[in-house]
Amino acid sequence: MHDSWHWHLDVEHPFLTTSMLQRWPHGFFTRQSWPATPVDLTAMLQSTATVHRAKQVHGNQVVTPPAASAQTQPEATLPEADAVMTVAPQQAAWVCTADCTPVLIGDVQTGQVAAIHAGWRGTALRIVPTVIQKMQAQGSELSHLRLAIGPAIAGEVYQVTIPVAAAVGRSLTSFFPDGQQWQDTAIVERLLTMTAAPLLPDPAPRRIRLDVRRINALQIAELGISAEQVVIAPHCTFQEPERFFSYRRTREKKVQWSGIVSFSD
């Protein structure tokens, strides 16, 4: 579904959108926006929206406004979390990434949204299913959700250790029930044989290539969400240095932002 993605280039801060989320102001921004903040970028998407983000720590905690207000709180006092979920209209939820996977979710019925930072650690902790379950508790139905998995490091260039790949693989509960009982090598061997496998071989000993976005898509499918409700951006942060920061490529602590704005039903 590559044709569902669209670049907006004739603006101060170029950004990527998807028709999957066309009902919500949203954007996956690029390195060209550095060092603009979510407050700056929200003004481009929806000038009347309040701005919300968290202090990201590679976990699976979810925060809601007003605790995550980026307009009234200095960064040092923001709550520690890796997902922001809205609770009212006109709230912009933001996350930042530099190889990790940004995921934006919208509910077509309630209008509410979430922004998620899913690195390998957060993915191993099932942060996306955690957010979806919290949205369900807030009134969402799975069939009403629309999900966009944004630019991130691609599996073919993301080398990790076998234990890291196994830790992420264990998050697929339908494949690995009682996941802690599975040995690392057994998990890796099974994932390598899957159709559209989330792992690829690596020539280095005790190393493997990991597609974190594919793991997140599989977690989403396990919940009963159809593939027609999910799109994955055809962009790799590592392989597109002109567009994206990549910590794996340069070790720079710079990021690009991804955000989405809620609306009323």
Stockholm file with secondary structure:
# STOCKHOLM 1.0

chainA/1-265         MHDSWHWHLDVEHPFLTTSMLQRWPHGFFTRQSWPATPVDLTAMLQSTATVHRAKQVHGNQVVTPPAASAQTQPEATLPEADAVMTVAPQQAAWVCTADCTPVLIGDVQTGQVAAIHAGWRGTALRIVPTVIQKMQAQGSELSHLRLAIGPAIAGEVYQVTIPVAAAVGRSLTSFFPDGQQWQDTAIVERLLTMTAAPLLPDPAPRRIRLDVRRINALQIAELGISAEQVVIAPHCTFQEPERFFSYRRTREKKVQWSGIVSFSD
#=GR chainA/1-265 SS CGGGEEEECSSSSCEEEEGGGTTSCEEEECGGGTTCCHHHHHHHHCTTCEEECCBCCSSCCEECTTTTBTTTSCGGGSCBCSEEECCSSSEEEEEEESSSEEEEEEETTTCCEEEEEECHHHHHTTHHHHHHHHHHHTTCCGGGEEEEECCBCCGGGCEEEHHHHHHHHTTCTTTSTTGGGSCHHHHHHHHHTSTTCSEEECSSTTEEEECHHHHHHHHHHHTTCCGGGEEECSCBTTTCTTTCCCHHHHCCCCCEEEEEECCCC
#=GC SS_cons         CGGGEEEECSSSSCEEEEGGGTTSCEEEECGGGTTCCHHHHHHHHCTTCEEECCBCCSSCCEECTTTTBTTTSCGGGSCBCSEEECCSSSEEEEEEESSSEEEEEEETTTCCEEEEEECHHHHHTTHHHHHHHHHHHTTCCGGGEEEEECCBCCGGGCEEEHHHHHHHHTTCTTTSTTGGGSCHHHHHHHHHTSTTCSEEECSSTTEEEECHHHHHHHHHHHTTCCGGGEEECSCBTTTCTTTCCCHHHHCCCCCEEEEEECCCC
//
